[in-house]
C-alpha cells in the first residue's frame, strides 16, 4: 500500500484531495506508523494519526498530509454523529472532518 501511495503521489486528482485515508484496527495503528518510519525515506511521505487527541484537526489540515491513519472506531463514531441534531458548529468542524474530505482513491 505504501509503495502505491508513493508511486501515485504526483497523480493529483482534480476533484479529490491528494491525501489517502488508511483505516485500520486500533491494535495495528502503531504498526502502520512504524512501517512508514522504517520503510519510507524520510521526507518522502507526510502522515498523521487521526485518533484520540489527534482528532482536533480540520478537513483543511488533514488534506495537507499524504497519508492519514485512523481506526474503524473513529470512522464509526464520526459516521454515527452524522445527521444528529444540535451539535455545536465547532463539533461539526472537528469531529466530522473525515467525512468532509474527498480522499484520494488509489
JOTA-V658784 format. One record per backbone hydrogen bond with DSSP energy under -1.0 kcal/mol. CO is the residue of the C=O (numbers start at 0). NH is the residue of the N-H. If there is no record, write none. Layout:
{{CO:NH} {CO:NH}}
//
This chain:
{{0:4} {1:5} {2:6} {3:7} {7:10} {9:11} {18:103} {19:67} {21:69} {23:71} {24:27} {25:28} {27:31} {28:32} {29:33} {30:34} {31:35} {32:36} {33:37} {34:38} {35:39} {40:43} {45:66} {47:68} {50:53} {51:54} {57:61} {58:62} {60:63} {61:64} {65:19} {66:47} {67:21} {68:49} {69:23} {70:74} {71:75} {72:76} {73:77} {74:78} {75:79} {76:80} {80:83} {87:91} {88:92} {89:93} {90:94} {95:98} {96:99} {100:102} {101:16}}
//
